[in-house]
């Protein structure tokens, strides 16, 4: 099935990404082009139903960043890096034979240029570099390029902003746009598609809820109708005062994210219990829901996922149900280790909250609230793939096996 990706980008970049995407199977692009990157937040509100979102650059991403949390689909953006800069500089020097010291260039992060120049062991005069920032008007960047040209300090301009390129063309100033390497664009398109497929697979997982209410309660029907409406679920009566609810992980995630269920609980004065279980089948999800219910107290919601991770209690807990992630790094780890993105995110949180970089299986088991055996399986997958390493042992008692000490071996910040 084709993945429909909404793309917010400049009109010029739209042509380039279209030609590249023709060689990628099962991807359909729908464009929302802008004249200036500041328009990205407005275009964000115009996106029609699609599977994922891709922003064509760091600048439109920065302008739209505050609104992306409201987007219910996975999103990604094409980041400027050393590959784009080195490809562009190579093109200028080979096609125009211009010295680097006679070039004016605007970039998101000047350190990228320094890294490229160091890699090629360049020791001559640097080009004129401008840093792009959301707080700096595009017009100011344009005027600086023009001033350098009028002062005869430069012979060429490289710009990361397509609207600046168009204005330079009007002033007949030799210029070119920053070149995003074809392989990089292909990688971002495939990453975005993978994020969409992962999100869909997670969101359609079976979820069973168990609702228990006091006996002889006259509000059974009212409470049941409110909860099933909030979670988009159907139900089956199990006993006189308990019901089994059927929904999907996507519906439940949306309900909890919007705090609809928590708000509903505050309106109902009858002390009911509610728990949910995830699973790859209805029986598995039902068993997890019953196990989660054993932890629930009145006016609390617990969730037991298919990996036996207990989440909650909602709404008291600060834990948010994260069934999808937009972080390509986490997705890559999930793919290599066969661990869920949820588990990887929790391991990252575990490491961030610890005062020491070193930990034992017991420490991680306590944090994840899973069995020691499950934790050891998780750690083995991390170690086997180079994401964790053994750094020592500790003997807490005179008898018994020593505990293995580990450290995570990947970026967590």
C-alpha positions as CSV (number, residue, x, y, z in Angstrom):
1,X,0.0,0.0,0.0
2,X,1.3,3.5,-0.9
3,X,2.2,5.9,1.9
4,X,0.9,9.4,1.4
5,X,3.4,12.0,2.6
6,X,2.5,15.7,2.9
7,X,5.6,17.8,2.0
8,X,6.0,21.4,3.1
9,X,8.8,23.0,1.1
10,X,9.8,25.7,-1.4
11,X,8.6,25.5,-5.0
12,X,12.1,24.9,-6.2
13,X,12.7,22.0,-3.8
14,X,9.4,20.5,-4.8
15,X,10.7,19.9,-8.4
16,X,13.9,18.2,-7.0
17,X,12.2,15.9,-4.5
18,X,9.6,15.0,-7.1
19,X,12.2,13.7,-9.5
20,X,13.9,11.7,-6.8
21,X,10.7,10.2,-5.3
22,X,9.8,8.7,-8.7
23,X,12.4,6.0,-8.0
24,X,11.0,5.1,-4.6
25,X,8.2,2.5,-4.5
26,X,5.0,2.9,-2.5
27,X,5.4,6.6,-1.8
28,X,2.9,9.3,-2.8
29,X,3.8,13.0,-2.2
30,X,1.3,15.8,-1.8
31,X,3.0,19.2,-1.8
32,X,2.2,22.4,0.2
33,X,4.7,24.8,-1.3
34,X,5.7,28.1,0.3
35,X,7.3,31.3,-1.0
36,X,8.9,32.0,2.3
37,X,9.7,29.4,5.1
38,X,7.8,31.6,7.6
39,X,4.6,30.3,5.9
40,X,5.2,26.8,7.2
41,X,2.8,27.1,10.3
42,X,0.0,28.3,8.1
43,X,0.5,25.5,5.6
44,X,0.5,23.1,8.5
45,X,-3.2,23.9,9.1
46,X,-4.0,23.2,5.5
47,X,-2.8,19.6,5.3
48,X,-5.4,17.2,4.1
49,X,-5.6,13.5,5.4
50,X,-2.3,11.8,4.9
51,X,0.0,9.2,6.5
52,X,3.0,11.4,7.4
53,X,4.6,14.8,7.1
54,X,8.0,15.9,5.8
55,X,9.3,19.4,6.0
56,X,11.8,20.3,3.3
57,X,14.5,21.9,5.5
58,X,15.5,23.0,9.0
59,X,14.2,26.6,8.6
60,X,10.6,25.6,7.9
61,X,10.8,23.1,10.7
62,X,11.9,25.8,13.1
63,X,9.1,28.0,12.1
64,X,6.5,25.2,12.5
65,X,8.1,23.5,15.5
66,X,5.7,24.8,18.1
67,X,2.7,23.5,16.2
68,X,4.1,20.0,15.4
69,X,3.0,18.6,18.7
70,X,-0.6,19.0,17.6
71,X,-0.1,16.9,14.4
72,X,-1.5,13.4,15.0
73,X,0.7,11.8,12.3
74,X,4.5,11.1,12.3
75,X,6.6,13.9,11.0
76,X,10.2,14.4,9.9
77,X,12.3,17.2,8.4
78,X,15.3,17.3,6.1
79,X,18.3,18.5,8.1
80,X,21.2,20.5,6.7
81,X,24.5,18.7,7.3
82,X,28.1,18.4,6.1
83,X,27.1,16.3,3.2
84,X,24.9,19.1,1.7
85,X,27.6,21.6,2.2
86,X,30.5,19.6,0.8
87,X,28.4,18.6,-2.2
88,X,27.6,22.3,-2.9
89,X,31.1,23.5,-2.4
90,X,32.4,20.8,-4.8
91,X,29.9,21.9,-7.4
92,X,30.9,25.5,-7.1
93,X,34.6,24.9,-7.3
94,X,34.3,22.4,-10.2
95,X,31.7,24.2,-12.3
96,X,32.6,27.9,-11.6
97,X,36.3,27.7,-10.6
98,X,35.7,30.3,-7.8
99,X,38.0,30.6,-4.7
100,X,36.3,29.8,-1.4
101,X,37.4,33.2,-0.1
102,X,35.3,34.9,-2.8
103,X,32.1,33.1,-1.8
104,X,29.3,34.3,0.6
105,X,27.3,31.5,2.1
106,X,24.4,31.3,4.5
107,X,23.9,28.1,6.6
108,X,21.9,26.9,9.6
109,X,25.1,26.0,11.5
110,X,28.5,27.5,10.6
111,X,30.3,24.6,12.3
112,X,29.3,22.4,9.4
113,X,31.4,24.5,7.1
114,X,34.4,24.4,9.5
115,X,34.0,20.6,9.7
116,X,34.1,20.2,5.9
117,X,37.1,22.5,5.5
118,X,39.0,20.7,8.2
119,X,38.1,17.3,6.6
120,X,39.7,18.4,3.3
121,X,42.6,20.0,5.2
122,X,41.9,23.5,3.7
123,X,44.0,26.2,5.4
124,X,43.2,29.2,3.1
125,X,41.0,32.2,3.7
126,X,37.4,31.3,4.8
127,X,34.3,32.2,2.8
128,X,31.9,34.9,4.2
129,X,29.5,33.0,6.4
130,X,26.1,34.0,7.7
131,X,24.2,32.0,10.2
132,X,20.5,31.5,9.6
133,X,18.1,31.9,12.5
134,X,14.4,32.1,13.0
135,X,14.9,35.4,14.8
136,X,16.9,36.9,11.9
137,X,14.7,38.2,9.0
138,X,15.4,36.7,5.6
139,X,15.7,40.2,4.2
140,X,18.7,40.9,6.4
141,X,20.5,37.9,5.0
142,X,19.7,38.9,1.5
143,X,20.9,42.5,2.0
144,X,24.2,41.2,3.5
145,X,24.9,39.2,0.4
146,X,24.1,42.2,-1.8
147,X,26.4,44.4,0.2
148,X,29.3,42.0,-0.2
149,X,28.7,41.9,-3.9
150,X,28.4,45.7,-4.3
151,X,31.7,46.0,-2.3
152,X,33.3,43.6,-4.8
153,X,34.3,41.3,-1.9
154,X,32.7,38.2,-3.5
155,X,32.1,36.6,-6.8
156,X,29.4,34.1,-5.9
157,X,26.6,33.4,-3.3
158,X,25.5,30.0,-1.9
159,X,22.1,30.3,-0.1
160,X,20.1,27.8,1.9
161,X,16.9,30.0,1.4
162,X,15.2,29.6,-1.9
163,X,13.5,33.0,-1.7
164,X,16.9,34.6,-1.2
165,X,18.1,32.9,-4.3
166,X,15.2,34.2,-6.3
167,X,16.0,37.8,-5.2
168,X,19.7,37.4,-6.0
169,X,18.7,36.3,-9.5
170,X,16.7,39.5,-9.9
171,X,19.8,41.5,-8.9
172,X,21.8,39.4,-11.5
173,X,24.2,38.2,-8.7
174,X,25.7,34.8,-9.5
175,X,24.2,32.4,-7.0
176,X,23.1,28.8,-6.4
177,X,20.9,27.0,-3.9
178,X,22.4,24.6,-1.3
179,X,22.3,21.1,-2.8
180,X,20.8,18.4,-0.7
181,X,22.4,15.1,-1.8
182,X,20.1,12.7,-3.5
183,X,21.0,9.9,-1.1
184,X,20.1,12.1,1.8
185,X,16.7,13.0,0.3
186,X,16.0,9.3,-0.4
187,X,16.9,8.4,3.2
188,X,14.5,11.0,4.7
189,X,11.7,9.9,2.4
190,X,12.2,6.3,3.4
191,X,12.6,7.2,7.1
192,X,9.3,9.1,7.0
193,X,7.5,6.2,5.3
194,X,8.9,3.8,8.0
195,X,7.7,6.1,10.7
196,X,4.2,6.0,9.2
197,X,4.2,2.2,8.9
198,X,5.4,1.7,12.5
199,X,2.8,4.2,13.8
200,X,0.0,2.3,11.9
201,X,1.2,-1.1,13.2
202,X,1.2,0.2,16.8
203,X,-2.1,2.0,16.6
204,X,-4.1,-1.0,15.4
205,X,-3.0,-3.3,18.2
206,X,-5.9,-4.8,20.1
207,X,-6.8,-3.2,23.4
208,X,-9.2,-4.7,25.9
209,X,-10.5,-2.7,28.9
210,X,-12.1,-4.0,32.1
211,X,-14.6,-1.7,33.7
212,X,-15.9,-2.6,37.3
213,X,-18.6,-0.6,39.1
214,X,-20.2,-1.0,42.5
215,X,-23.1,-3.4,42.8
216,X,-26.6,-2.2,42.6
217,X,-25.5,1.0,40.9
218,X,-28.2,2.9,39.0
219,X,-25.7,4.8,36.9
220,X,-24.2,1.7,35.1
221,X,-25.6,2.6,31.7
222,X,-24.6,6.3,32.0
223,X,-21.0,5.6,33.0
224,X,-20.7,2.8,30.4
225,X,-21.9,5.0,27.6
226,X,-19.6,7.9,28.5
227,X,-16.5,5.7,28.7
228,X,-17.2,3.7,25.5
229,X,-17.8,7.0,23.6
230,X,-14.6,8.5,24.9
231,X,-12.5,5.4,24.0
232,X,-14.4,4.6,20.7
233,X,-15.0,1.1,22.1
234,X,-17.6,-1.6,21.9
235,X,-18.4,-3.7,25.0
236,X,-19.7,-7.0,26.4
237,X,-21.1,-7.5,29.8
238,X,-19.1,-10.0,31.9
239,X,-20.9,-10.0,35.3
240,X,-23.7,-7.9,36.8
241,X,-21.3,-5.0,37.5
242,X,-18.3,-5.6,35.1
243,X,-17.9,-5.0,31.4
244,X,-15.2,-5.8,28.8
245,X,-14.4,-3.0,26.4
246,X,-12.8,-3.4,22.9
247,X,-10.9,-0.7,21.1
248,X,-7.4,-0.1,19.5
249,X,-4.2,1.4,20.8
250,X,-4.6,4.3,18.5
251,X,-7.9,5.3,19.9
252,X,-6.8,4.9,23.5
253,X,-3.6,6.9,22.9
254,X,-5.6,9.7,21.4
255,X,-8.1,9.7,24.3
256,X,-5.3,9.8,27.0
257,X,-3.3,12.4,25.1
258,X,-6.3,14.7,25.0
259,X,-7.1,13.8,28.7
260,X,-10.7,13.1,27.7
261,X,-10.9,10.1,29.9
262,X,-9.3,11.8,32.9
263,X,-11.8,14.7,32.6
264,X,-14.7,12.2,32.4
265,X,-13.5,10.4,35.6
266,X,-13.6,13.7,37.5
267,X,-17.3,14.1,36.5
268,X,-18.4,10.7,37.8
269,X,-18.9,10.3,41.5
270,X,-19.4,6.6,41.5
271,X,-16.0,4.8,42.5
272,X,-15.4,2.6,39.4
273,X,-12.2,0.8,38.4
274,X,-10.8,0.8,34.9
275,X,-7.8,-1.0,33.3
276,X,-6.6,-1.7,29.8
277,X,-4.4,-4.4,28.3
278,X,-2.6,-4.4,25.0
279,X,-1.9,-7.5,23.0
280,X,-1.4,-9.0,19.6
281,X,-4.7,-10.8,20.0
282,X,-7.9,-10.3,22.0
283,X,-7.3,-13.1,24.5
284,X,-3.8,-11.7,25.2
285,X,-5.1,-8.2,25.6
286,X,-7.9,-9.4,27.9
287,X,-5.5,-11.2,30.1
288,X,-3.3,-8.1,30.4
289,X,-6.3,-6.0,31.2
290,X,-7.3,-8.3,34.1
291,X,-3.7,-8.2,35.4
292,X,-3.7,-4.4,35.2
293,X,-7.0,-4.3,37.1
294,X,-5.5,-5.9,40.1
295,X,-3.4,-2.7,40.5
296,X,-6.3,-0.3,40.0
297,X,-8.0,1.7,42.8
298,X,-11.2,3.7,42.3
299,X,-10.7,6.7,40.0
300,X,-7.4,5.3,38.6
301,X,-6.5,3.8,35.2
302,X,-3.7,1.3,34.7
303,X,-2.5,-0.1,31.4
304,X,-0.5,-3.3,30.9
305,X,1.1,-3.5,27.5
306,X,2.1,-6.5,25.4
307,X,5.6,-6.4,26.8
308,X,4.2,-6.6,30.4
309,X,5.1,-2.9,31.1
310,X,2.7,-1.4,33.6
311,X,1.8,2.2,33.0
312,X,-0.1,4.4,35.3
313,X,-2.0,5.2,37.4
314,X,-3.6,7.8,35.2
315,X,-4.4,10.6,35.8
316,X,-2.1,10.9,38.8
317,X,1.0,9.6,37.0
318,X,3.1,11.9,34.8
319,X,3.8,9.0,32.4
320,X,2.3,9.6,29.0
321,X,1.4,6.7,26.7
322,X,3.8,6.9,23.8
323,X,2.8,4.4,21.2
324,X,4.7,6.0,18.4
325,X,7.9,8.0,18.0
326,X,9.0,10.5,15.5
327,X,12.7,10.1,16.4
328,X,14.5,8.3,13.5
329,X,17.3,7.3,16.0
330,X,14.9,5.5,18.2
331,X,13.2,3.8,15.2
332,X,16.6,2.6,14.0
333,X,17.4,1.1,17.4
334,X,14.0,-0.5,17.6
335,X,14.6,-2.1,14.2
336,X,18.0,-3.5,15.1
337,X,17.2,-4.7,18.6
338,X,13.6,-5.9,18.0
339,X,12.6,-3.9,21.1
340,X,9.6,-1.6,21.0
341,X,10.1,2.1,20.6
342,X,8.2,2.5,23.9
343,X,10.8,0.3,25.7
344,X,13.7,2.2,24.2
345,X,12.2,5.5,25.2
346,X,11.8,4.3,28.7
347,X,15.4,3.1,28.8
348,X,16.6,6.5,27.7
349,X,14.4,8.1,30.5
350,X,15.9,5.6,33.0
351,X,19.5,6.7,32.1
352,X,18.6,10.4,32.1
353,X,17.1,10.2,35.6
354,X,20.0,8.2,37.2
355,X,22.9,9.9,39.0
356,X,25.3,7.2,37.7
357,X,25.9,6.0,34.2
358,X,26.3,2.5,35.5
359,X,23.4,0.2,36.3
360,X,22.5,-3.4,37.0
361,X,19.7,-5.6,35.7
362,X,18.0,-5.1,39.1
363,X,18.1,-1.3,38.7
364,X,16.5,-1.4,35.2
365,X,14.0,-4.0,36.3
366,X,12.8,-1.8,39.2
367,X,12.4,1.1,36.8
368,X,10.6,-0.7,34.0
369,X,8.4,-2.6,36.5
370,X,9.0,-5.9,34.7
371,X,10.5,-9.3,35.8
372,X,14.2,-9.8,36.1
373,X,14.1,-12.3,33.3
374,X,12.4,-9.8,30.9
375,X,15.0,-7.2,31.9
376,X,17.9,-9.5,31.2
377,X,16.5,-10.3,27.7
378,X,16.2,-6.5,27.0
379,X,19.8,-5.9,28.1
380,X,21.1,-8.9,26.0
381,X,19.5,-7.3,22.9
382,X,21.2,-4.0,23.7
383,X,24.6,-5.6,24.3
384,X,24.4,-7.8,21.2
385,X,23.8,-4.7,19.1
386,X,26.4,-2.5,20.7
387,X,23.9,-0.2,22.5
388,X,25.1,-1.4,26.0
389,X,28.3,-2.9,27.3
390,X,29.5,-4.8,30.4
391,X,31.8,-2.6,32.5
392,X,32.3,-4.7,35.7
393,X,30.7,-6.7,38.5
394,X,29.6,-6.0,42.0
395,X,29.3,-8.4,44.9
396,X,26.5,-7.2,47.3
397,X,26.6,-10.4,49.5
398,X,29.3,-12.8,50.5
399,X,27.4,-15.6,48.8
400,X,25.7,-15.8,45.5
401,X,26.5,-14.7,42.0
402,X,27.9,-11.2,41.5
403,X,25.8,-8.7,39.6
404,X,26.9,-7.6,36.2
405,X,27.3,-3.8,35.8
406,X,26.4,-2.2,32.5
407,X,26.6,1.1,30.7
408,X,24.5,2.3,27.8
409,X,26.5,2.9,24.7
410,X,24.4,5.4,22.7
411,X,23.4,9.1,22.8
412,X,20.5,9.8,25.2
413,X,20.3,13.6,25.2
